Amino acid sequence: MKKTIAILLVVCLILGGAIGYFGQQSARTPQTPQAETVTVEGQTAAPADDGPAVDETYVDAQVDALMNGPEIPTLDLERLYAEHAPDEVILTVDGREETWGDYFYFLASQVDYVESYFSSMASYYGMQLGWGDVVEGEDTTYADLTAASAEDALRQFAAIEGFARENGVELTDANREAIAGQLAADIASVCGEDGTEADFEDYLGTLYMSRAMYDRINAVNALYQEGFLQLYGENGETLDDEAALRYLEDNAYVSANHILLMTLDAATGEPLDEAAAAEKAATAQRLADELKAIEDPEERLVRFEELKEEYCEDTGKAAYPKGYTFTPGTMVTEFEDACAALGDYEVSDPVQSSYGYHVILKLPADAEAQLFDSSGSGLTARAAAANAEYGERLQAYLDALTVEYVEGFEAPDLLQYAED
């Protein structure tokens, strides 16, 4: 929970912009959990249908719990906000002065998030949490953790801004055009097609957000993305092979291709009869023998790809035509054990798993290999390594930041503003 609260703000702002972030945070109605994608031995299987019919009794019960259940503990934000003037400087981060108004925006946003969490836990699990409760697995309360999050958010903003300055990253004309387009879209979204900037700024005030902070959020969003683009290229292409291969090694990635002959009926999921399964086993053995007889690694690779195209029944082969680059625990045990026993370009004997027979070709580490994951992100090893390095560099800058509070100012004790 601690990491979720600490980094949620900037992650959402960076990915969605100011209004998109607030839209997520203020949607207090819990969402129905979605069916997870299931992955097996390199195959990705989406749910077969839309799931069972909605249980209206259950839905009614959830609505009743939200409307008539125990009250969720809330904070008196108006009283807290009135403690200081919005333009009062309360701290400096990396030498930049930060005001109470900007600090409070992040604080209020996190309060909203935590209260939504309280509501969800109460409606789904009947758990009554309050601001004075200790966060599970931590040694601090929800109140103290939330208060600390405002500083965390400002530190993360300062890290992105400062890192950009240090590395010569500046907003481009295209960035500014996109930001202007975002402003126009946000005004239309919350104020209507005839909305004005004045109307929009009035709306921002209801979120405890100044127009300057709105502009800063969108600029930081653009700087974060532009920083990666200028330092690493769109897909990390400026990162050298050594760094990409080191990323694969450090994260224990394994690369292999396979020809899968399934012993399960593709339509029903039921096992094939003995004769059909035996035929699959014989075919797998024939393919393995043919490939092993080819001594030249490159010729073997070419022939493997030809045979895979003809025989492989893995539904994931379209998404991962060059095979799988995966981490331990991702594939079925038999597949992983066989890969561990092979050298580069070696071919296995048929390996039987609950899904069928695999003929496996071990592959060397490749900076351009597409990494396997259930989300289907399509990231190459080079792109993933560049993202990791970018994050580490930003984190190092953030860790070195100095934060100094104005004499006499203390982070608010949120428990003093809890409403009965």
C-alpha positions in Angstrom: 0.0 0.0 0.0 2.8 2.4 0.8 4.3 2.3 -2.7 0.9 2.6 -4.3 0.1 5.8 -2.4 3.6 7.2 -2.8 4.0 6.9 -6.5 0.4 6.9 -7.7 0.2 10.7 -8.3 3.0 11.1 -10.6 2.4 7.9 -12.5 -1.2 8.9 -13.2 -0.3 12.5 -14.0 2.5 11.4 -16.3 0.3 9.0 -18.2 -3.0 10.9 -18.2 -2.5 14.6 -17.6 -4.2 16.6 -14.9 -7.9 16.1 -15.7 -7.5 12.5 -16.6 -5.8 11.9 -13.2 -8.5 13.7 -11.3 -11.2 11.8 -13.2 -9.7 8.5 -12.0 -9.3 9.7 -8.4 -12.8 11.1 -8.0 -14.6 8.0 -9.4 -15.5 6.6 -6.0 -17.8 3.8 -7.2 -15.8 0.5 -7.0 -15.2 -1.1 -10.4 -16.1 -4.7 -11.0 -12.9 -6.8 -11.2 -12.2 -8.0 -14.7 -11.2 -11.5 -15.6 -7.5 -11.9 -15.8 -5.7 -13.0 -19.0 -4.3 -16.5 -18.5 -0.9 -17.4 -19.8 0.5 -20.9 -20.4 3.7 -21.9 -21.9 3.9 -18.9 -24.1 0.2 -18.9 -25.1 -2.1 -16.1 -24.2 -5.7 -17.0 -23.7 -8.4 -14.3 -23.3 -11.7 -15.2 -21.6 -13.8 -17.3 -23.9 -16.9 -15.1 -23.5 -18.2 -12.2 -21.5 -18.6 -14.3 -18.4 -21.8 -15.2 -16.5 -24.9 -13.1 -16.5 -24.9 -10.3 -14.0 -26.3 -11.3 -10.6 -28.7 -8.4 -10.0 -29.2 -9.4 -6.4 -25.5 -9.1 -5.8 -25.4 -5.7 -7.6 -28.4 -4.5 -5.5 -26.6 -5.6 -2.4 -23.5 -3.6 -3.4 -25.5 -0.5 -4.1 -27.3 -0.8 -0.8 -23.9 -1.2 1.0 -22.7 2.0 -0.6 -25.8 4.0 0.0 -26.8 2.6 3.4 -23.7 1.0 4.8 -21.5 2.5 7.5 -20.2 6.0 6.8 -16.7 6.2 5.4 -14.3 8.4 7.6 -13.6 11.7 5.9 -11.5 14.7 6.5 -12.6 18.3 6.7 -10.5 19.6 3.9 -12.0 23.0 3.9 -10.9 23.6 7.5 -7.5 22.3 6.8 -7.1 24.4 3.6 -7.9 27.6 5.5 -4.9 27.1 7.8 -2.6 28.9 5.4 -2.9 31.3 2.4 -2.7 29.5 -0.9 0.3 31.5 -2.0 2.2 31.1 1.3 5.6 29.5 0.6 6.0 26.5 3.0 9.0 24.6 1.6 11.6 24.4 -1.0 12.4 21.4 -3.1 15.7 21.3 -5.1 15.8 25.1 -4.4 12.4 25.8 -5.8 9.8 27.4 -3.6 6.5 25.5 -3.2 3.3 27.1 -1.9 0.6 25.8 0.4 -1.9 25.8 -2.5 0.2 23.5 -4.6 1.1 21.3 -1.7 -2.5 21.1 -0.7 -3.7 20.0 -4.2 -1.6 16.9 -3.9 -2.7 16.3 -0.4 -6.4 16.7 -1.2 -6.0 14.4 -4.2 -4.4 11.7 -2.0 -7.1 12.1 0.6 -9.7 11.5 -2.1 -7.8 8.4 -3.2 -7.5 6.9 0.3 -11.2 7.6 1.1 -12.1 5.8 -2.1 -10.0 2.9 -0.9 -11.8 2.9 2.5 -15.1 2.8 0.6 -14.0 -0.1 -1.6 -12.8 -2.1 1.3 -16.0 -1.5 3.2 -18.3 -2.4 0.3 -16.4 -5.4 -1.0 -15.0 -6.9 2.2 -16.9 -5.3 5.1 -13.6 -3.9 6.4 -14.0 -0.6 8.4 -10.7 1.3 8.0 -10.0 4.8 9.4 -7.4 7.4 9.2 -5.8 6.3 12.5 -5.4 2.7 11.4 -2.0 1.4 10.6 -1.4 0.5 6.9 -1.1 -3.3 6.4 2.5 -4.3 6.3 3.7 -0.9 7.4 4.5 0.9 10.6 2.6 4.1 9.9 -1.1 5.2 9.8 -3.1 6.1 6.7 -3.1 9.7 8.0 0.7 10.0 8.3 1.3 8.2 5.0 -1.1 10.5 3.2 0.4 13.6 4.6 3.8 12.5 3.5 2.5 11.9 0.0 2.2 15.6 -0.8 5.9 16.1 -0.3 6.6 13.0 -2.3 4.6 14.3 -5.2 6.4 17.6 -5.2 9.8 15.8 -5.0 8.9 13.7 -8.0 7.9 16.7 -10.0 11.1 18.4 -9.0 13.1 15.3 -10.0 11.6 15.3 -13.5 12.1 19.0 -14.0 15.6 19.1 -12.6 16.7 16.0 -14.4 15.5 17.5 -17.7 17.4 20.7 -17.0 20.6 18.8 -16.1 20.4 16.8 -19.4 19.4 19.6 -21.7 15.9 18.3 -22.3 13.4 21.0 -23.2 9.8 21.1 -24.5 9.5 21.1 -28.2 7.1 23.0 -30.4 5.2 19.7 -30.9 5.0 19.3 -27.1 3.6 22.8 -26.7 1.1 22.2 -29.4 0.0 19.0 -27.7 -0.4 20.7 -24.4 -2.5 23.4 -26.0 -4.7 20.7 -27.5 -5.0 19.0 -24.1 -6.1 22.3 -22.6 -8.8 22.8 -25.2 -10.0 19.2 -24.8 -10.1 19.5 -21.0 -12.1 22.8 -21.2 -14.6 21.2 -23.5 -14.8 18.1 -21.3 -15.6 19.8 -18.0 -17.1 23.1 -19.1 -18.8 22.3 -22.4 -18.0 23.3 -25.9 -18.6 27.0 -25.1 -16.5 26.9 -22.0 -13.8 29.6 -21.5 -10.5 29.5 -19.7 -12.0 31.5 -16.9 -14.7 28.8 -16.5 -12.1 26.2 -16.5 -10.0 27.9 -13.8 -13.1 28.2 -11.7 -13.5 24.4 -12.1 -9.9 23.8 -11.2 -10.5 25.7 -8.0 -13.0 23.1 -6.9 -10.2 20.6 -7.1 -7.9 22.9 -5.1 -5.8 23.2 -8.3 -4.4 26.4 -9.5 -4.1 27.1 -13.3 -0.3 27.3 -12.8 -0.3 23.8 -11.3 -2.5 22.5 -14.1 0.0 23.9 -16.6 2.9 22.5 -14.6 1.4 19.0 -14.5 1.0 18.9 -18.3 4.5 20.3 -18.8 6.0 17.7 -16.4 4.1 15.0 -18.3 5.6 16.2 -21.6 9.1 16.6 -20.1 9.0 13.0 -18.7 8.2 11.6 -22.1 10.4 14.0 -24.1 13.3 13.1 -21.8 13.1 9.5 -22.7 12.7 10.3 -26.4 15.7 12.7 -26.5 18.0 10.5 -24.4 17.1 7.0 -25.7 15.0 7.4 -28.8 11.4 6.3 -29.4 12.1 2.6 -28.6 15.4 2.9 -26.8 17.4 2.5 -30.0 20.3 4.7 -28.8 21.0 2.3 -25.9 24.0 0.1 -26.8 23.9 -3.7 -27.1 26.0 -4.2 -24.0 23.5 -2.4 -21.8 20.5 -4.3 -23.3 22.2 -7.7 -23.0 23.2 -6.9 -19.4 19.6 -6.1 -18.6 18.6 -9.6 -19.9 21.3 -11.2 -17.8 20.5 -9.3 -14.7 16.9 -10.3 -14.9 17.6 -13.9 -15.8 15.8 -13.8 -19.2 15.9 -17.0 -21.3 15.3 -17.1 -25.1 13.9 -20.1 -26.9 11.6 -20.9 -29.8 9.5 -24.0 -30.0 7.2 -26.1 -32.2 4.2 -27.2 -30.2 2.2 -30.2 -31.2 -0.9 -30.0 -29.0 -2.4 -33.1 -27.4 -5.5 -31.1 -26.4 -8.4 -30.5 -28.6 -8.2 -26.8 -29.5 -12.0 -26.4 -29.4 -12.8 -28.3 -26.3 -9.6 -28.4 -24.3 -10.1 -32.1 -23.8 -7.2 -34.6 -24.3 -6.9 -36.3 -27.7 -7.4 -40.0 -27.9 -4.3 -42.2 -27.6 -3.8 -42.8 -31.3 -3.9 -39.1 -32.1 -1.5 -38.3 -29.2 0.9 -41.0 -30.4 0.9 -39.5 -33.8 1.8 -36.1 -32.4 4.6 -37.6 -30.4 6.0 -39.4 -33.5 5.8 -36.2 -35.6 7.6 -34.2 -32.8 10.4 -36.9 -32.7 10.8 -36.7 -36.5 11.1 -32.9 -36.4 13.6 -33.0 -33.6 15.7 -35.6 -35.4 15.7 -33.6 -38.6 16.8 -30.4 -36.9 19.5 -32.1 -34.8 21.0 -33.5 -38.0 21.7 -30.0 -39.3 25.1 -29.0 -38.1 25.3 -25.3 -39.1 23.5 -23.2 -36.5 22.2 -20.7 -39.1 20.9 -23.4 -41.4 19.2 -25.1 -38.4 17.5 -21.8 -37.4 16.2 -21.3 -40.9 14.9 -24.8 -41.1 13.4 -24.6 -37.7 11.4 -21.5 -38.7 10.1 -23.3 -41.8 9.0 -26.3 -39.8 7.4 -24.1 -37.1 5.3 -22.3 -39.8 4.1 -25.7 -41.0 3.5 -27.6 -37.8 3.4 -25.4 -34.7 0.0 -25.2 -33.0 0.9 -22.6 -30.4 -1.7 -19.8 -30.5 1.0 -17.4 -29.4 3.2 -17.8 -32.5 1.6 -14.9 -34.4 2.4 -12.5 -31.5 5.9 -14.0 -30.9 7.1 -15.4 -34.2 10.7 -15.4 -33.2 10.1 -17.3 -30.0 9.9 -16.3 -26.3 12.3 -14.3 -24.2 11.0 -14.9 -20.7 11.9 -14.9 -17.0 11.8 -18.1 -14.8 8.3 -19.0 -13.6 6.7 -17.7 -16.8 6.4 -21.0 -18.7 5.4 -24.5 -17.7 8.1 -26.3 -15.7 8.9 -28.9 -18.4 9.6 -26.2 -20.9 11.8 -24.2 -18.6 13.8 -27.2 -17.5 14.4 -28.2 -21.1 15.6 -24.7 -22.0 18.0 -24.7 -19.0 19.7 -27.9 -20.3 20.3 -26.6 -23.8 23.1 -24.5 -25.2 22.6 -21.8 -27.8 21.1 -23.2 -31.0 20.7 -26.7 -29.6 17.5 -28.5 -30.2 15.7 -30.6 -27.6 14.2 -34.1 -27.9 10.4 -33.8 -27.7 9.4 -32.4 -24.3 6.0 -33.4 -23.1 3.8 -31.1 -21.0 0.2 -31.1 -20.2 -0.4 -29.2 -23.5 1.5 -31.4 -25.9 4.9 -32.0 -27.3 7.5 -29.2 -27.6 10.5 -29.3 -29.9 12.6 -26.5 -28.4 15.4 -24.4 -30.0 17.5 -22.5 -27.5 18.4 -19.0 -28.7 21.2 -16.7 -27.7 20.4 -13.4 -25.9 19.4 -10.7 -28.4 19.0 -7.0 -27.7 16.1 -6.9 -30.2 14.2 -9.8 -28.8 10.6 -9.1 -27.9 10.1 -9.7 -24.2 7.2 -12.1 -23.3 4.6 -10.7 -21.0 0.9 -11.2 -20.5 0.0 -7.6 -21.4 1.5 -8.0 -24.9 3.4 -4.8 -24.6 5.7 -5.7 -27.4 8.8 -4.2 -25.7 12.1 -5.3 -27.0 15.0 -6.1 -24.6 16.6 -2.8 -25.7 13.5 -0.8 -25.0 12.9 -2.4 -21.6 16.5 -1.8 -20.7 16.3 1.8 -21.7 13.1 2.3 -19.7 14.8 0.7 -16.7 17.9 2.9 -17.0 15.8 6.0 -17.4 13.9 5.2 -14.3 17.1 4.5 -12.3 18.6 7.8 -13.4 15.4 9.7 -12.4 15.4 7.8 -9.1 19.0 8.7 -8.4 18.2 12.4 -9.0 15.2 12.2 -6.8 17.1 10.6 -4.0 19.7 13.4 -4.0 17.0 16.2 -3.8 17.0 18.4 -0.7 13.7 19.4 0.9 13.6 22.3 3.4 10.5 23.4 5.2 10.0 27.1 6.1 10.7 27.7 9.8 7.5 27.2 11.8 5.7 25.0 9.2 4.9 21.4 10.0 3.2 18.8 7.9 -0.5 18.7 9.0 -1.7 16.1 11.5 -4.7 14.8 9.4 -6.3 13.1 12.4 -7.1 16.6 13.8 -9.4 17.1 10.8 -11.2 13.8 10.8 -15.0 14.2 10.8 -17.2 12.2 13.0 
